[in-house]
Amino acid sequence: MEFLQTLNSYNPNNQTGFLLALFAGFLLIFLYVKLSQPRLQLPPGPRGVPLLGNLPFLDPNLHTYFMELGQKYGSIVKLQLGGKVGIIVNSPSVAREILKDHDITFANRDVPQAGRVATYGGFDITWTPYGPEWRMLRKVCTIKLLGNASLDMVYELRRSEVRKTVAQLYQRAESTVKIGEQVFFTVFNVITSMLWGGTMEGEEKAAVAVVFREMVSAMTELAGKPNISDFFPSLACLDVQGIEKKMLKLLPKLDTIFEKLIDERLRMTNNEEGSRNKNDFLQFLLKVKDESDSQTPLTVVQLKALLMDMVFGGTDTSSNTIEFAMAEMMKNPKVAEKAKEELRAVVGEQSIVEESHIQSLPYLKAIMKETLRLHPILPLLVPHCPSDTTVVSNYTIPKGSRVFVNVWAIQRDPNEWENPLEFDPERFMNGKLDFSGSDFRYFPFGSGRRKCPGIAMGERMVMYLLATLLHSFDWKLEEGEEIEIEEKFGIVLTMKKPLVLIPTPRLSDPTLYQ
């Protein structure tokens, strides 16, 4: 009414009053439109402080901290991480919405600055945005390296490296062995043999393995540190904490190895010697690079980024899974004994484990699955990033936010799992749960378009090595030591205290250890 009265009393000589009335009218219209629109609500979450948001209150063990927030605020939680919105998912139902119902929208990654540097600008299969380039990279990997047919072709490489490890452990019988370290070098040798064949041998290969283990550990630690550059992108150029600088200092050591491998392979390809290496992954990548179409070419940078992915993605994940599995069996001797009984029945004690035995070892496979339930190697998976603002569970997820799917918490949810903190492989003996990501109570390798492409290789490697270690040796702790299974959070989950065990040969025929 006041607005109409103002209009009726309009005097051409009173322009100020007219403008005020006009402004008031537009304001009323704006408020009416605004209030009549459905309200889009962000997920609930704890209060933050100006500018920093919730950053000052983050616990270093993000997986447990995020689980506690879920228990307080619900299955989907919002944090203000500086200038970045963080969304935490702690339930199977919300995970399904994001990774299945809105799979394409959430198919991109929020690339951390350290990860971008470590992968030559984010040109690898992990960080590349969803689209033609990513599809090309995934196709290249799955066809030649990570598919079952390709893995079958290089079984002898895996077998050779596993047998070398058995021989080394036999020589070190009754002395201490760092399980994670020993397995890392075995897996590294397998993967690099598949990647670049016999380009490196002997002492050179051993030296490179040591360098890679040091670099993988250092770069993973850097990538796992909270980085101001990620939370305040406008400050990224300042590199306030020096994380980018440290990563750039590490990268050349690995880049030099890759450059040397590529240069040597190119020289070998130009003469008859190159014909011996036509079947490894590096040779295939170089061929793809030369034959790439103009729309999605494979560049040298992408080639090196893929090599980095294969080494990083295959070594730490497999070795840490085996270390956790061995630790759980040391803590649960009845589980270990049942696994050995299965191996005796399937393999016998006058033979060695072959990869062909794996499908006949359901209990050992259940041990692997249960290990990955309790100790998923990527506890928060790789963060997703919506390409559009999206509504999930009646809450608004802003475009460009960082979405953490807490698979660690979901796989320990007492509403979904009976006695969730108990290590019980029997829960997987019905065979219903697998690594496909279709059941959102259990998806340690992710789900949807961006789930881990190396599942088949990881499963084979973990099963084959774990079966061999159990079948060939009995294991015990050092005198006076007790088993401790405490996790150390990071992008990759590790044991806080490395597992150290003593092997004793358990097969009567010494030739089985050669």
C-alpha positions as CSV (number, residue, x, y, z in Angstrom):
1,M,0.0,0.0,0.0
2,E,2.8,2.4,0.9
3,F,4.4,1.8,-2.5
4,L,1.1,2.7,-4.3
5,Q,0.5,5.8,-2.1
6,T,4.0,6.9,-3.0
7,L,3.2,6.5,-6.7
8,N,-0.1,8.4,-6.4
9,S,1.5,11.3,-4.6
10,Y,4.2,11.6,-7.3
11,N,5.2,15.2,-8.1
12,P,7.3,15.7,-11.2
13,N,9.3,18.2,-9.2
14,N,10.1,15.5,-6.6
15,Q,12.4,13.2,-8.6
16,T,14.0,11.8,-5.5
17,G,10.8,10.5,-4.1
18,F,10.0,8.9,-7.5
19,L,13.3,7.1,-7.7
20,L,12.9,5.8,-4.1
21,A,9.5,4.5,-4.9
22,L,10.8,2.8,-8.1
23,F,13.7,1.3,-6.2
24,A,11.3,0.0,-3.5
25,G,9.1,-1.5,-6.2
26,F,12.0,-3.4,-7.8
27,L,13.1,-4.5,-4.4
28,L,9.7,-6.0,-3.6
29,I,9.6,-7.8,-7.0
30,F,13.1,-9.2,-6.4
31,L,12.2,-10.4,-3.0
32,Y,9.0,-12.0,-4.2
33,V,10.8,-13.9,-7.0
34,K,13.6,-14.9,-4.7
35,L,11.3,-16.2,-2.0
36,S,9.0,-18.0,-4.4
37,Q,11.9,-20.0,-5.8
38,P,12.6,-23.4,-4.1
39,R,15.4,-23.1,-1.6
40,L,18.5,-25.1,-2.4
41,Q,20.2,-26.1,0.8
42,L,23.8,-27.0,1.3
43,P,24.5,-30.1,3.5
44,P,24.9,-29.5,7.2
45,G,28.3,-29.2,8.8
46,P,30.3,-27.7,11.6
47,R,30.7,-23.9,11.9
48,G,33.9,-22.5,10.7
49,V,35.8,-19.2,11.2
50,P,36.0,-16.3,8.8
51,L,38.2,-16.8,5.8
52,L,39.6,-20.2,6.9
53,G,36.3,-21.9,7.4
54,N,36.8,-25.4,9.0
55,L,40.5,-25.7,8.1
56,P,41.8,-25.0,11.6
57,F,39.8,-27.8,13.0
58,L,40.8,-30.6,10.6
59,D,42.2,-33.7,12.3
60,P,45.2,-35.2,10.5
61,N,43.4,-38.6,10.4
62,L,40.8,-37.4,7.9
63,H,39.1,-40.8,7.5
64,T,38.2,-41.1,11.2
65,Y,37.5,-37.4,11.5
66,F,35.1,-37.4,8.6
67,M,33.4,-40.5,10.0
68,E,32.8,-38.7,13.3
69,L,31.3,-35.7,11.4
70,G,29.0,-38.1,9.6
71,Q,27.8,-39.5,12.9
72,K,27.0,-36.0,14.2
73,Y,25.6,-34.3,11.0
74,G,24.4,-37.1,8.8
75,S,25.5,-39.1,5.8
76,I,26.4,-36.0,3.8
77,V,28.4,-33.2,5.4
78,K,29.7,-29.9,4.1
79,L,33.0,-28.3,5.2
80,Q,34.3,-24.9,4.2
81,L,37.9,-25.5,3.4
82,G,39.2,-21.9,2.8
83,G,37.9,-20.9,-0.6
84,K,36.9,-24.5,-1.4
85,V,33.7,-26.3,-0.5
86,G,34.3,-29.8,0.7
87,I,31.6,-32.5,0.7
88,I,31.9,-35.7,2.7
89,V,30.0,-38.8,1.9
90,N,29.7,-41.5,4.6
91,S,26.8,-43.7,3.5
92,P,26.2,-46.3,0.7
93,S,23.0,-44.5,-0.4
94,V,24.7,-41.1,-1.0
95,A,27.7,-42.8,-2.6
96,R,25.3,-44.5,-5.0
97,E,23.7,-41.2,-6.0
98,I,27.1,-39.6,-6.7
99,L,28.9,-42.5,-8.3
100,K,26.0,-44.1,-10.2
101,D,23.0,-41.8,-10.6
102,H,25.1,-38.7,-11.3
103,D,28.2,-40.5,-12.5
104,I,29.0,-38.3,-15.5
105,T,28.5,-35.1,-13.4
106,F,31.0,-36.3,-10.8
107,A,33.4,-37.9,-13.3
108,N,36.0,-35.2,-13.0
109,R,38.7,-34.8,-10.3
110,D,39.6,-31.9,-8.1
111,V,43.3,-31.9,-8.9
112,P,45.6,-31.0,-6.0
113,Q,48.6,-28.9,-6.8
114,A,51.0,-31.6,-5.6
115,G,49.3,-34.2,-7.7
116,R,49.4,-31.9,-10.8
117,V,53.1,-31.4,-10.4
118,A,53.8,-35.1,-9.8
119,T,52.0,-36.1,-13.0
120,Y,53.5,-33.6,-15.5
121,G,50.7,-31.2,-15.1
122,G,47.9,-33.7,-14.4
123,F,48.2,-35.4,-17.8
124,D,47.8,-38.9,-16.4
125,I,44.8,-41.2,-16.2
126,T,44.0,-40.3,-12.6
127,W,43.7,-36.5,-13.0
128,T,42.9,-36.0,-16.7
129,P,39.3,-34.5,-17.0
130,Y,36.6,-36.9,-18.2
131,G,36.4,-36.7,-22.0
132,P,38.2,-37.9,-25.2
133,E,41.7,-37.7,-23.8
134,W,40.8,-39.6,-20.7
135,R,39.0,-42.3,-22.7
136,M,42.1,-42.6,-24.9
137,L,44.4,-43.0,-22.0
138,R,42.2,-45.6,-20.3
139,K,41.8,-47.5,-23.5
140,V,45.6,-47.6,-24.0
141,C,46.1,-49.0,-20.5
142,T,43.3,-51.6,-20.4
143,I,44.1,-53.0,-23.9
144,K,47.8,-53.5,-23.5
145,L,48.6,-53.6,-19.8
146,L,45.7,-54.1,-17.4
147,G,43.2,-56.3,-19.3
148,N,43.0,-60.0,-18.5
149,A,44.3,-61.1,-21.9
150,S,47.4,-58.9,-21.6
151,L,48.0,-60.1,-18.0
152,D,47.8,-63.7,-19.2
153,M,50.5,-63.1,-21.8
154,V,53.0,-61.9,-19.2
155,Y,52.4,-64.4,-16.5
156,E,55.9,-65.8,-16.8
157,L,57.3,-62.3,-15.8
158,R,55.2,-62.4,-12.6
159,R,56.2,-66.0,-11.9
160,S,59.9,-65.3,-12.4
161,E,59.9,-62.4,-10.0
162,V,57.8,-64.2,-7.3
163,R,60.2,-67.2,-7.5
164,K,63.2,-64.9,-7.1
165,T,61.5,-63.5,-3.9
166,V,60.9,-67.0,-2.6
167,A,64.6,-67.8,-3.2
168,Q,65.7,-64.6,-1.4
169,L,63.5,-65.4,1.6
170,Y,64.8,-68.9,1.7
171,Q,68.3,-67.5,2.0
172,R,67.1,-65.2,4.8
173,A,65.3,-67.9,6.8
174,E,65.2,-67.3,10.5
175,S,66.1,-63.6,10.1
176,T,63.9,-60.6,10.1
177,V,62.1,-59.4,7.0
178,K,60.2,-56.1,6.5
179,I,57.2,-57.4,4.7
180,G,56.1,-54.2,3.1
181,E,59.5,-53.4,1.7
182,Q,60.1,-57.0,0.4
183,V,56.7,-57.1,-1.3
184,F,57.2,-53.6,-2.7
185,F,60.4,-54.6,-4.5
186,T,58.8,-57.8,-5.9
187,V,55.7,-55.9,-7.2
188,F,58.0,-53.1,-8.6
189,N,60.1,-55.7,-10.5
190,V,56.9,-57.3,-11.9
191,I,55.4,-54.0,-13.0
192,T,58.6,-52.6,-14.5
193,S,59.3,-55.8,-16.4
194,M,55.8,-55.4,-17.9
195,L,56.4,-51.7,-18.6
196,W,59.9,-51.7,-20.1
197,G,61.0,-55.3,-20.3
198,G,64.7,-56.1,-20.0
199,T,65.9,-52.5,-20.7
200,M,67.3,-52.5,-17.1
201,E,68.9,-55.5,-15.4
202,G,71.0,-56.5,-12.4
203,E,72.5,-53.7,-10.2
204,E,71.0,-51.0,-12.3
205,K,67.5,-52.4,-11.9
206,A,68.0,-52.8,-8.1
207,A,69.3,-49.2,-7.8
208,V,66.3,-47.9,-9.7
209,A,63.9,-49.8,-7.5
210,V,65.5,-48.2,-4.4
211,V,65.1,-44.7,-5.9
212,F,61.5,-45.4,-6.8
213,R,60.6,-46.6,-3.4
214,E,62.1,-43.5,-1.8
215,M,60.4,-41.2,-4.4
216,V,57.0,-43.0,-4.1
217,S,57.2,-42.6,-0.3
218,A,58.3,-38.9,-0.4
219,M,55.9,-37.9,-3.2
220,T,52.9,-39.7,-1.6
221,E,53.6,-37.9,1.7
222,L,53.8,-34.5,0.0
223,A,50.6,-35.2,-1.9
224,G,48.8,-36.1,1.3
225,K,49.6,-32.9,3.2
226,P,47.0,-30.2,3.4
227,N,48.1,-27.5,1.0
228,I,47.1,-23.8,1.2
229,S,47.4,-23.7,-2.6
230,D,44.5,-26.1,-2.9
231,F,42.2,-24.3,-0.5
232,F,43.0,-20.8,-1.8
233,P,43.7,-21.2,-5.5
234,S,44.4,-17.5,-5.9
235,L,47.5,-18.1,-3.6
236,A,48.8,-21.1,-5.5
237,C,51.4,-19.0,-7.3
238,L,53.0,-18.2,-4.0
239,D,53.4,-21.9,-2.9
240,V,53.2,-20.7,0.7
241,Q,54.2,-24.1,2.2
242,G,56.8,-24.9,-0.4
243,I,55.0,-28.2,-1.3
244,E,55.2,-27.5,-5.1
245,K,58.8,-26.6,-4.8
246,K,59.6,-29.9,-2.9
247,M,57.7,-31.9,-5.5
248,L,59.5,-30.2,-8.4
249,K,62.7,-31.1,-6.7
250,L,61.8,-34.8,-6.6
251,L,60.3,-35.1,-10.0
252,P,63.5,-34.7,-12.1
253,K,65.0,-37.9,-10.5
254,L,62.2,-40.0,-11.9
255,D,61.9,-38.0,-15.1
256,T,65.6,-38.7,-15.8
257,I,64.9,-42.4,-15.5
258,F,61.9,-42.2,-17.9
259,E,63.9,-40.1,-20.4
260,K,66.7,-42.6,-20.4
261,L,64.4,-45.5,-20.9
262,I,62.6,-43.8,-23.8
263,D,65.9,-42.7,-25.4
264,E,67.4,-46.2,-25.1
265,R,64.2,-47.8,-26.5
266,L,64.1,-45.4,-29.5
267,R,67.7,-46.3,-30.3
268,M,67.0,-50.1,-29.9
269,T,63.9,-49.8,-32.2
270,N,66.1,-48.4,-35.0
271,N,68.1,-51.6,-35.1
272,E,67.5,-55.4,-34.9
273,E,67.9,-55.4,-31.1
274,G,64.6,-53.6,-30.8
275,S,62.7,-56.6,-32.0
276,R,63.2,-58.3,-28.7
277,N,61.2,-55.7,-26.9
278,K,58.1,-55.4,-29.0
279,N,55.7,-56.8,-26.4
280,D,56.2,-54.5,-23.4
281,F,54.1,-51.5,-22.5
282,L,56.7,-48.9,-23.4
283,Q,57.1,-50.2,-26.9
284,F,53.3,-50.2,-27.3
285,L,53.1,-46.6,-26.0
286,L,55.8,-45.4,-28.4
287,K,53.9,-47.1,-31.3
288,V,50.6,-45.5,-30.2
289,K,52.3,-42.1,-30.0
290,D,53.6,-42.4,-33.6
291,E,50.3,-43.6,-34.9
292,S,48.0,-41.3,-32.9
293,D,45.2,-39.5,-34.7
294,S,45.3,-35.7,-34.7
295,Q,42.2,-35.4,-32.5
296,T,43.5,-37.3,-29.4
297,P,47.2,-37.8,-29.9
298,L,49.3,-39.4,-27.2
299,T,52.1,-37.0,-26.3
300,V,55.5,-37.7,-24.7
301,V,54.3,-35.9,-21.5
302,Q,51.2,-38.2,-21.3
303,L,53.4,-41.2,-22.0
304,K,55.6,-40.4,-19.0
305,A,52.6,-39.6,-16.9
306,L,51.2,-43.0,-17.7
307,L,54.5,-44.7,-16.7
308,M,54.3,-42.8,-13.4
309,D,50.8,-43.9,-12.8
310,M,51.6,-47.6,-13.4
311,V,54.5,-47.6,-11.0
312,F,52.8,-45.5,-8.3
313,G,49.4,-47.1,-8.7
314,G,50.6,-50.7,-8.7
315,T,53.4,-50.8,-6.1
316,D,52.3,-49.1,-2.9
317,T,48.7,-50.3,-3.2
318,S,49.5,-54.0,-3.6
319,S,52.4,-54.1,-1.1
320,N,50.4,-52.3,1.6
321,T,47.4,-54.6,1.1
322,I,49.6,-57.7,1.5
323,E,51.3,-56.2,4.6
324,F,47.9,-55.5,6.2
325,A,46.7,-59.0,5.3
326,M,49.8,-60.7,6.8
327,A,49.4,-58.5,9.9
328,E,45.7,-59.5,10.3
329,M,46.6,-63.2,9.9
330,M,49.3,-62.9,12.5
331,K,46.7,-61.4,14.8
332,N,44.2,-64.0,13.9
333,P,46.1,-67.3,13.7
334,K,43.0,-69.4,13.1
335,V,42.4,-67.5,9.9
336,A,46.0,-68.1,8.8
337,E,45.7,-71.8,9.6
338,K,42.5,-72.2,7.6
339,A,44.2,-70.5,4.6
340,K,47.1,-72.9,4.9
341,E,44.8,-75.8,5.0
342,E,43.1,-74.6,1.8
343,L,46.6,-74.2,0.1
344,R,47.6,-77.8,1.2
345,A,44.4,-79.1,-0.3
346,V,44.7,-77.2,-3.6
347,V,48.4,-76.9,-4.2
348,G,49.8,-79.7,-2.0
349,E,53.2,-79.6,-0.3
350,Q,55.2,-81.1,-3.2
351,S,54.4,-78.3,-5.6
352,I,54.6,-74.5,-5.7
353,V,51.8,-72.0,-6.0
354,E,50.9,-71.1,-9.6
355,E,48.6,-68.3,-10.6
356,S,46.2,-70.9,-12.0
357,H,45.5,-72.0,-8.4
358,I,44.0,-68.6,-7.5
359,Q,40.5,-69.4,-8.6
360,S,40.4,-72.5,-6.4
361,L,41.3,-70.5,-3.2
362,P,38.0,-68.9,-2.2
363,Y,39.0,-68.5,1.5
364,L,42.3,-66.8,0.6
365,K,40.3,-64.5,-1.7
366,A,37.9,-63.8,1.2
367,I,41.0,-62.8,3.3
368,M,42.0,-60.3,0.6
369,K,38.5,-58.9,0.4
370,E,38.2,-58.6,4.2
371,T,41.6,-56.9,4.3
372,L,40.4,-54.3,1.8
373,R,37.2,-53.8,3.7
374,L,38.9,-52.9,6.9
375,H,42.0,-51.2,5.3
376,P,41.0,-49.8,1.9
377,I,44.3,-48.5,0.5
378,L,42.6,-45.3,-0.7
379,P,40.4,-44.6,2.3
380,L,38.8,-41.5,0.7
381,L,39.2,-42.8,-2.9
382,V,40.4,-40.0,-5.3
383,P,38.3,-36.8,-4.7
384,H,35.6,-36.2,-7.2
385,C,34.6,-32.8,-8.6
386,P,31.1,-32.0,-10.0
387,S,31.1,-30.3,-13.4
388,D,27.7,-28.7,-12.6
389,T,25.8,-27.7,-9.4
390,T,23.8,-30.8,-8.5
391,V,21.2,-31.9,-6.0
392,V,22.1,-35.0,-4.0
393,S,19.9,-36.3,-1.2
394,N,18.0,-33.0,-1.3
395,Y,21.2,-31.0,-0.7
396,T,23.0,-28.7,-3.2
397,I,26.5,-29.8,-4.2
398,P,28.1,-26.7,-5.7
399,K,30.0,-27.0,-9.0
400,G,33.8,-27.3,-8.4
401,S,33.5,-28.6,-4.9
402,R,35.8,-31.3,-3.6
403,V,33.9,-34.5,-2.9
404,F,35.4,-37.1,-0.5
405,V,33.7,-40.5,-0.6
406,N,34.7,-42.1,2.7
407,V,34.9,-45.7,1.7
408,W,36.8,-46.5,4.9
409,A,33.8,-45.4,7.0
410,I,31.2,-47.0,4.7
411,Q,32.9,-50.4,4.9
412,R,32.9,-50.2,8.7
413,D,29.3,-49.0,9.1
414,P,27.6,-51.0,11.8
415,N,24.3,-50.5,10.0
416,E,25.6,-52.4,7.0
417,W,28.1,-54.9,8.6
418,E,27.8,-57.3,11.5
419,N,30.7,-56.8,14.0
420,P,32.3,-54.4,11.6
421,L,35.6,-54.0,13.4
422,E,36.2,-57.8,13.5
423,F,38.5,-59.4,10.9
424,D,36.2,-62.1,9.6
425,P,36.8,-63.4,6.0
426,E,33.8,-65.7,6.4
427,R,31.5,-62.7,5.6
428,F,32.8,-62.9,2.0
429,M,32.5,-66.6,1.5
430,N,29.0,-66.3,-0.2
431,G,30.7,-64.8,-3.2
432,K,28.1,-62.0,-3.6
433,L,30.5,-59.0,-3.0
434,D,33.2,-58.3,-5.6
435,F,35.3,-55.4,-6.7
436,S,32.9,-54.2,-9.5
437,G,31.6,-51.3,-7.4
438,S,28.0,-52.3,-8.0
439,D,27.3,-52.8,-4.3
440,F,27.9,-49.5,-2.4
441,R,28.5,-51.2,0.9
442,Y,31.8,-52.5,-0.5
443,F,33.8,-50.7,-3.2
444,P,37.5,-50.4,-2.2
445,F,38.5,-49.6,-5.8
446,G,35.8,-47.0,-6.4
447,S,32.8,-47.2,-8.7
448,G,31.5,-45.8,-11.9
449,R,33.6,-44.4,-14.8
450,R,36.5,-43.4,-12.7
451,K,37.0,-46.6,-10.7
452,C,40.5,-48.0,-10.6
453,P,41.5,-49.5,-14.0
454,G,44.0,-51.8,-12.4
455,I,41.7,-54.1,-10.4
456,A,42.5,-57.2,-12.4
457,M,46.2,-56.8,-12.1
458,G,46.0,-55.8,-8.4
459,E,43.8,-58.9,-7.6
460,R,46.2,-61.3,-9.3
461,M,49.3,-59.8,-7.8
462,V,48.0,-59.7,-4.2
463,M,46.5,-63.2,-4.4
464,Y,49.5,-64.8,-6.1
465,L,52.1,-63.3,-3.7
466,L,50.0,-63.8,-0.6
467,A,49.4,-67.5,-1.5
468,T,53.1,-68.0,-2.1
469,L,54.2,-66.4,1.1
470,L,51.7,-68.5,3.1
471,H,52.4,-71.8,1.3
472,S,56.2,-71.6,1.3
473,F,56.9,-70.3,4.8
474,D,55.7,-70.2,8.3
475,W,55.9,-66.7,9.8
476,K,56.5,-65.5,13.4
477,L,57.2,-62.2,15.2
478,E,60.5,-61.4,16.8
479,E,60.9,-62.4,20.4
480,G,59.0,-60.1,22.7
481,E,57.2,-58.3,19.9
482,E,53.4,-58.0,19.7
483,I,51.4,-57.5,16.6
484,E,50.2,-53.9,16.1
485,I,47.8,-52.9,13.3
486,E,47.6,-49.2,13.5
487,E,46.9,-47.2,10.4
488,K,48.7,-44.2,9.2
489,F,46.4,-42.0,7.1
490,G,47.5,-40.6,3.8
491,I,46.3,-40.6,0.2
492,V,47.5,-44.2,0.5
493,L,46.8,-46.0,3.8
494,T,49.8,-47.6,5.4
495,M,50.7,-49.4,8.6
496,K,52.0,-46.9,11.1
497,K,54.5,-49.5,12.4
498,P,56.0,-51.6,9.5
499,L,55.4,-55.3,9.9
500,V,58.6,-57.2,10.6
501,L,58.4,-61.0,10.5
502,I,60.7,-64.0,10.5
503,P,60.2,-66.7,7.8
504,T,60.7,-70.4,8.3
505,P,60.6,-72.7,5.2
506,R,57.7,-75.1,5.6
507,L,58.1,-77.3,2.5
508,S,60.4,-80.4,2.8
509,D,61.8,-80.3,-0.7
510,P,64.6,-77.6,-0.9
511,T,64.3,-77.5,-4.7
512,L,60.9,-75.9,-4.4
513,Y,62.7,-72.8,-3.1
514,Q,65.0,-72.4,-6.1
